[in-house]
């Protein structure tokens, strides 16, 4: 078992390193292309400026005499550019009359532009740059940042998945030992429970296979979700650095939105991990589940008026529970928000008391969930795609329902779903009135 885990860890680290290197190379290529485009534009502007400078000098003095001294007196205009080089040639285009800055690098492509005065060529100007290091800090910084972010995020998720995988494998080993003893006892009394034991072991094997699939896709899902906000932030910052100007307010707002998106993603992952490991902190108190569900529903349903969604609330009883109100509110928001996305005309919210437990049922009249998808609705990172006209079903990271279910389990309750395809879906949250 340890050898298998070690081999998977090595393959995971190699894959993550390869992904990080590929992202860095791609970012470097894009950065180089962008820098070259900007350099070409700046080169054209600089050439036209100094050509006009030479033209004005010639028309003012009638000759090139004194141009060298004038250029030296105006050298402050290029004092910050240590690689700048300017050469002015006579009518034949070969004899250099004056120059400014360094010697032009012959290895770089530069052009001579004719200086026109009264429709006649009187000389040529050539603007270039001295030899410089092509790979600079501004070019290398974005690839390094993207590679480090992807590697850190992927390594964090790999550690989480590795711990879950190790715990599952230990449980499987213990379960197989128990089932082996059970099968031995069953054979001794006639083999009554042997088929049941084999079915349980088979179910554990299927669960291991499912967890392994989640582990393999986890890094790719996280990288995919991080790629877009990181790319937006990097592009905005690159442009600001290249122009040497502060970002305007509208672009600052855009960067702020992307940081909020990243913050929410990390917070959701952290809360889900805490809930699954049994370490989610709960601040319990007595409150009315009926009033909480009504308040959340009324707040969210305000935006459904334009969509013509009729909302009905069946809350005859005032049911009070002892639980974490903030966590329960988040469950209700996830369930009602999910129902509103898929409802066509009707949305129903019902609070009832059943078997000594408080139940909250949220139902919609959307297309519903296909039978083969029901088993995976609450799985983390699962995004169903069976609805052709419900494009929102496959959006996001697929954590909302997984978090809601884990919050329910942390309270000693459960979250279930029922659906008939074409008639809608109903999510039922069952919570104990009091759970210590």
Legacy VTK file of the C-alpha trace (Angstrom):
# vtk DataFile Version 3.0
C-alpha trace
ASCII
DATASET POLYDATA
POINTS 436 float
0.000 0.000 0.000
2.796 2.435 0.940
4.599 1.727 -2.340
1.427 2.527 -4.294
0.917 5.778 -2.396
4.562 6.767 -2.943
4.321 6.066 -6.670
1.136 8.125 -6.981
2.735 10.973 -5.037
5.770 10.962 -7.325
3.569 10.950 -10.423
1.456 13.752 -8.964
4.499 15.894 -8.168
5.957 15.324 -11.637
2.632 16.193 -13.266
2.274 19.317 -11.150
5.835 20.393 -11.931
5.207 19.830 -15.641
2.000 21.879 -15.504
3.798 24.720 -13.713
6.665 24.727 -16.232
4.230 24.678 -19.159
2.304 27.602 -17.673
5.546 29.532 -17.136
6.705 28.889 -20.725
3.338 29.932 -22.154
3.306 33.088 -20.035
6.893 33.871 -21.093
6.005 33.526 -24.778
3.003 35.820 -24.351
5.082 38.336 -22.396
7.832 38.374 -25.027
5.309 38.845 -27.817
3.644 41.676 -25.928
6.959 43.351 -25.148
8.063 43.131 -28.763
4.802 44.683 -29.946
5.183 47.554 -27.507
8.855 48.025 -28.431
7.966 48.209 -32.131
5.347 50.879 -31.477
7.726 52.884 -29.315
10.479 52.530 -31.938
8.259 54.029 -34.653
7.238 56.950 -32.434
10.861 57.647 -31.473
12.047 57.527 -35.097
9.377 60.003 -36.236
10.137 62.349 -33.318
13.869 62.601 -34.030
13.300 62.841 -37.772
11.049 65.844 -37.123
13.678 67.229 -34.736
16.351 67.057 -37.462
14.005 68.585 -40.042
13.186 71.568 -37.816
16.895 72.156 -37.133
17.800 72.053 -40.832
14.968 74.392 -41.879
15.851 76.810 -39.099
19.599 76.952 -39.785
19.702 75.996 -43.473
22.492 73.464 -42.876
23.637 70.729 -40.533
26.297 72.892 -38.936
25.986 72.972 -35.159
23.695 69.937 -34.968
26.137 67.946 -32.818
26.308 70.749 -30.232
22.513 71.131 -30.252
22.032 67.408 -29.679
24.464 67.435 -26.759
22.585 70.324 -25.169
19.296 68.403 -25.552
20.643 65.048 -24.373
18.579 65.396 -21.165
15.578 64.171 -23.214
17.068 60.664 -23.385
19.035 60.667 -20.147
16.840 57.921 -18.620
17.303 55.557 -21.592
20.825 54.174 -21.255
20.520 52.187 -24.498
19.339 55.032 -26.761
21.349 55.732 -29.937
20.782 58.397 -32.634
22.740 59.049 -35.814
22.181 61.783 -38.448
23.652 61.255 -41.925
24.216 63.599 -44.829
22.613 63.542 -48.238
24.520 60.415 -49.334
23.200 58.482 -46.322
26.636 57.128 -45.337
28.595 60.003 -43.815
27.595 60.555 -40.205
27.077 64.232 -39.368
26.049 64.045 -35.720
24.969 61.571 -33.111
23.587 61.212 -29.627
23.826 58.450 -27.037
25.510 55.084 -27.593
26.683 53.451 -30.762
23.837 51.818 -32.682
23.822 48.018 -32.364
24.439 46.680 -35.868
22.863 43.365 -34.953
19.401 44.908 -34.451
17.180 45.878 -37.347
17.072 49.659 -37.694
16.090 51.851 -40.606
17.212 55.162 -42.003
14.444 57.712 -42.525
14.900 60.496 -45.048
14.770 64.084 -43.771
12.622 66.154 -46.161
12.852 69.919 -46.443
10.758 71.735 -49.064
10.086 68.425 -50.787
13.771 67.489 -51.125
15.895 64.986 -49.201
18.564 66.752 -47.167
19.743 63.867 -44.975
18.780 60.784 -42.999
18.127 59.883 -39.369
18.601 56.506 -37.738
17.382 55.596 -34.240
18.437 52.384 -32.543
19.524 50.867 -29.283
22.812 49.686 -27.909
23.379 46.053 -26.919
21.204 45.120 -23.907
20.046 42.044 -22.087
16.865 40.889 -23.789
15.530 38.894 -20.837
14.730 41.477 -18.169
12.961 41.341 -14.826
9.696 42.650 -16.251
9.665 39.786 -18.759
10.541 37.018 -16.285
8.300 38.139 -13.405
4.871 37.139 -14.836
5.948 33.552 -15.784
7.559 33.015 -12.398
4.503 34.330 -10.549
2.083 32.147 -12.547
4.248 29.038 -12.103
4.607 29.573 -8.351
0.875 30.207 -7.850
-0.132 27.113 -9.829
2.443 24.948 -8.044
1.461 26.172 -4.557
-2.263 25.725 -5.244
-1.745 22.306 -6.782
0.573 21.144 -3.983
-1.958 22.220 -1.368
-4.759 20.298 -3.061
-2.509 17.259 -3.557
-1.729 17.157 0.164
-5.421 17.316 0.969
-6.286 14.570 -1.485
-3.347 12.451 -0.314
-4.571 12.553 3.285
-8.104 11.653 2.211
-6.781 8.811 0.068
-4.629 7.443 2.895
-7.545 7.563 5.347
-9.787 5.779 2.850
-7.228 3.076 2.209
-6.817 2.493 5.949
-10.571 2.203 6.337
-10.717 -0.215 3.428
-8.007 -2.374 4.972
-9.892 -2.456 8.284
-13.211 -3.160 6.544
-11.721 -6.002 4.504
-10.331 -7.514 7.708
-13.730 -7.275 9.365
-15.503 -8.691 6.313
-13.015 -11.563 6.128
-13.784 -12.498 9.720
-17.485 -12.130 8.973
-17.219 -14.423 5.955
-15.369 -17.037 8.015
-18.137 -16.979 10.636
-20.796 -17.075 7.925
-19.293 -20.180 6.346
-19.248 -21.823 9.781
-23.000 -21.253 10.163
-23.945 -22.015 6.601
-22.841 -18.981 4.579
-25.907 -16.822 5.240
-24.063 -13.415 5.139
-21.276 -14.072 2.652
-22.988 -12.320 -0.274
-23.701 -9.257 1.868
-20.043 -9.076 2.909
-18.849 -9.351 -0.696
-21.263 -6.600 -1.741
-19.867 -4.296 0.942
-16.286 -4.940 -0.132
-17.277 -4.286 -3.747
-18.910 -1.011 -2.718
-15.718 0.061 -0.937
-13.703 -0.733 -4.055
-16.018 1.399 -6.178
-15.717 4.259 -3.693
-11.914 4.040 -3.830
-12.062 4.230 -7.614
-14.328 7.273 -7.396
-11.998 9.017 -4.911
-9.018 8.293 -7.134
-10.824 9.925 -10.059
-11.565 13.002 -7.925
-7.932 13.151 -6.813
-6.655 13.079 -10.384
-8.992 15.827 -11.575
-8.635 18.030 -8.499
-5.423 19.802 -9.544
-6.763 20.422 -13.043
-10.019 21.888 -11.646
-8.195 24.215 -9.262
-5.726 25.310 -11.959
-8.643 25.997 -14.312
-10.451 28.151 -11.741
-7.287 30.061 -10.823
-6.179 30.637 -14.411
-8.839 33.217 -15.362
-8.561 35.633 -12.375
-4.768 35.376 -12.384
-4.629 36.085 -16.134
-6.910 39.129 -15.764
-4.879 40.521 -12.866
-1.556 39.870 -14.607
-2.694 41.552 -17.838
-3.933 44.665 -16.055
-0.750 44.974 -13.992
1.497 44.357 -17.028
-0.156 47.202 -18.937
0.176 49.522 -15.964
3.879 48.666 -15.543
4.621 49.095 -19.249
2.857 52.452 -19.479
4.329 53.654 -16.188
0.929 54.975 -15.132
-1.396 54.109 -12.231
-4.433 51.980 -13.005
-7.687 53.884 -13.597
-10.525 53.318 -11.130
-12.537 51.004 -13.389
-9.579 48.650 -13.802
-8.852 48.757 -10.070
-12.456 47.666 -9.471
-11.933 44.787 -11.900
-8.824 43.643 -10.009
-10.739 43.897 -6.739
-13.499 41.669 -8.147
-10.957 39.035 -9.148
-9.369 39.055 -5.687
-12.826 38.587 -4.161
-13.406 35.627 -6.463
-10.108 34.036 -5.413
-10.856 34.729 -1.749
-14.276 33.050 -2.004
-12.777 30.042 -3.759
-10.119 29.554 -1.074
-12.655 30.085 1.731
-15.066 27.525 0.235
-12.281 24.963 -0.099
-11.155 25.561 3.474
-14.659 25.242 4.936
-15.368 22.114 2.911
-12.124 20.544 4.088
-12.870 21.399 7.742
-16.385 19.982 7.476
-15.231 16.738 5.849
-12.536 16.233 8.499
-14.964 16.920 11.379
-13.163 20.081 12.522
-15.688 22.711 11.378
-16.261 25.208 14.244
-19.954 25.637 15.095
-21.398 28.508 17.133
-24.766 27.096 18.175
-27.732 28.995 19.566
-31.530 28.761 19.580
-33.224 30.429 16.610
-36.315 30.048 14.443
-35.685 27.974 11.328
-39.048 29.154 9.995
-38.176 32.848 10.269
-34.674 32.289 8.864
-35.976 30.406 5.803
-38.666 33.057 5.196
-36.146 35.918 5.455
-33.660 34.301 3.069
-36.389 33.366 0.591
-37.878 36.877 0.573
-34.427 38.412 0.049
-33.481 36.138 -2.841
-36.898 36.065 -4.504
-36.853 39.854 -5.012
-34.767 39.302 -8.156
-37.242 36.798 -9.639
-39.997 39.303 -10.444
-38.656 39.925 -13.937
-38.385 36.159 -14.488
-42.061 35.610 -13.537
-41.232 32.921 -10.951
-44.096 32.327 -8.488
-42.855 31.544 -4.989
-45.012 29.753 -2.425
-44.084 29.378 1.242
-45.652 26.777 3.528
-44.500 27.734 7.031
-47.449 27.257 9.379
-45.304 26.154 12.334
-42.654 28.211 14.095
-39.915 25.588 14.432
-36.918 26.491 16.555
-33.638 24.560 16.469
-30.313 24.630 18.312
-27.656 25.057 15.600
-25.150 27.418 13.984
-27.386 30.056 12.385
-24.684 31.315 9.993
-23.989 27.817 8.619
-27.705 27.018 8.273
-28.261 30.334 6.487
-25.516 29.418 3.994
-27.188 26.059 3.330
-30.535 27.752 2.652
-28.942 30.370 0.387
-27.222 27.641 -1.654
-30.422 25.591 -1.986
-32.752 28.488 -2.863
-30.183 30.015 -5.231
-29.767 26.663 -6.958
-33.548 26.237 -7.259
-33.991 29.737 -8.682
-31.450 29.022 -11.407
-33.421 26.031 -12.646
-37.052 26.954 -11.897
-39.259 27.718 -14.871
-42.364 29.202 -13.188
-42.708 27.933 -9.622
-40.574 27.726 -6.504
-41.806 26.172 -3.236
-40.289 26.555 0.243
-41.750 24.440 3.056
-40.779 24.051 6.727
-42.288 21.153 8.660
-41.775 18.919 11.681
-41.338 15.211 10.883
-40.382 12.439 13.270
-38.954 14.818 15.846
-36.750 16.556 13.276
-37.093 19.883 11.506
-37.303 19.598 7.732
-36.845 22.296 5.115
-37.865 21.383 1.571
-37.069 23.566 -1.444
-38.576 22.461 -4.749
-38.615 23.883 -8.281
-40.450 23.006 -11.485
-37.365 22.981 -13.718
-36.204 20.162 -15.938
-35.030 18.190 -12.925
-31.985 15.976 -12.578
-31.381 12.866 -14.627
-31.397 9.625 -12.659
-27.754 8.794 -13.386
-26.689 12.201 -11.992
-28.532 11.947 -8.654
-25.769 9.879 -7.049
-23.172 12.590 -7.783
-25.115 15.809 -7.084
-23.407 16.369 -3.704
-19.922 15.315 -4.825
-17.261 18.012 -4.686
-16.126 19.337 -8.071
-19.070 17.617 -9.763
-20.804 19.797 -12.341
-23.734 18.130 -14.072
-24.135 18.892 -17.769
-27.245 17.011 -18.727
-29.455 20.048 -19.281
-29.181 21.591 -22.687
-30.926 24.806 -21.697
-29.569 25.082 -18.189
-26.147 26.324 -18.978
-25.579 27.474 -15.444
-25.608 23.932 -14.142
-22.075 23.311 -15.391
-20.652 26.647 -14.232
-18.512 27.302 -11.177
-16.324 24.879 -9.327
-19.109 22.573 -8.130
-18.706 23.186 -4.392
-22.044 24.746 -3.331
-24.084 21.571 -2.784
-21.056 19.679 -1.430
-20.568 22.377 1.226
-24.297 22.406 2.052
-24.327 18.644 2.616
-21.213 18.703 4.818
-22.683 21.539 6.912
-25.844 19.464 7.389
-23.801 16.410 8.460
-21.799 18.560 10.884
-25.106 19.363 12.633
-26.088 15.704 12.836
-28.586 16.120 10.018
-28.703 15.206 6.359
-29.405 16.723 2.941
-31.162 14.682 0.284
-32.535 15.221 -3.212
-35.364 13.731 -5.215
-36.203 14.446 -8.820
-38.298 13.317 -11.748
-36.709 14.382 -15.002
-38.868 16.972 -16.708
-40.871 17.771 -13.540
-38.318 19.480 -11.316
-36.230 18.660 -8.273
-36.689 18.898 -4.487
-33.925 19.244 -1.893
-34.764 18.292 1.708
-32.703 19.459 4.685
-33.333 17.432 7.880
-31.970 18.780 11.172
-32.370 17.624 14.769
-34.146 20.062 17.054
-31.182 19.910 19.387
-27.833 18.150 18.901
-25.081 18.463 21.505
LINES 1 437
436 0 1 2 3 4 5 6 7 8 9 10 11 12 13 14 15 16 17 18 19 20 21 22 23 24 25 26 27 28 29 30 31 32 33 34 35 36 37 38 39 40 41 42 43 44 45 46 47 48 49 50 51 52 53 54 55 56 57 58 59 60 61 62 63 64 65 66 67 68 69 70 71 72 73 74 75 76 77 78 79 80 81 82 83 84 85 86 87 88 89 90 91 92 93 94 95 96 97 98 99 100 101 102 103 104 105 106 107 108 109 110 111 112 113 114 115 116 117 118 119 120 121 122 123 124 125 126 127 128 129 130 131 132 133 134 135 136 137 138 139 140 141 142 143 144 145 146 147 148 149 150 151 152 153 154 155 156 157 158 159 160 161 162 163 164 165 166 167 168 169 170 171 172 173 174 175 176 177 178 179 180 181 182 183 184 185 186 187 188 189 190 191 192 193 194 195 196 197 198 199 200 201 202 203 204 205 206 207 208 209 210 211 212 213 214 215 216 217 218 219 220 221 222 223 224 225 226 227 228 229 230 231 232 233 234 235 236 237 238 239 240 241 242 243 244 245 246 247 248 249 250 251 252 253 254 255 256 257 258 259 260 261 262 263 264 265 266 267 268 269 270 271 272 273 274 275 276 277 278 279 280 281 282 283 284 285 286 287 288 289 290 291 292 293 294 295 296 297 298 299 300 301 302 303 304 305 306 307 308 309 310 311 312 313 314 315 316 317 318 319 320 321 322 323 324 325 326 327 328 329 330 331 332 333 334 335 336 337 338 339 340 341 342 343 344 345 346 347 348 349 350 351 352 353 354 355 356 357 358 359 360 361 362 363 364 365 366 367 368 369 370 371 372 373 374 375 376 377 378 379 380 381 382 383 384 385 386 387 388 389 390 391 392 393 394 395 396 397 398 399 400 401 402 403 404 405 406 407 408 409 410 411 412 413 414 415 416 417 418 419 420 421 422 423 424 425 426 427 428 429 430 431 432 433 434 435
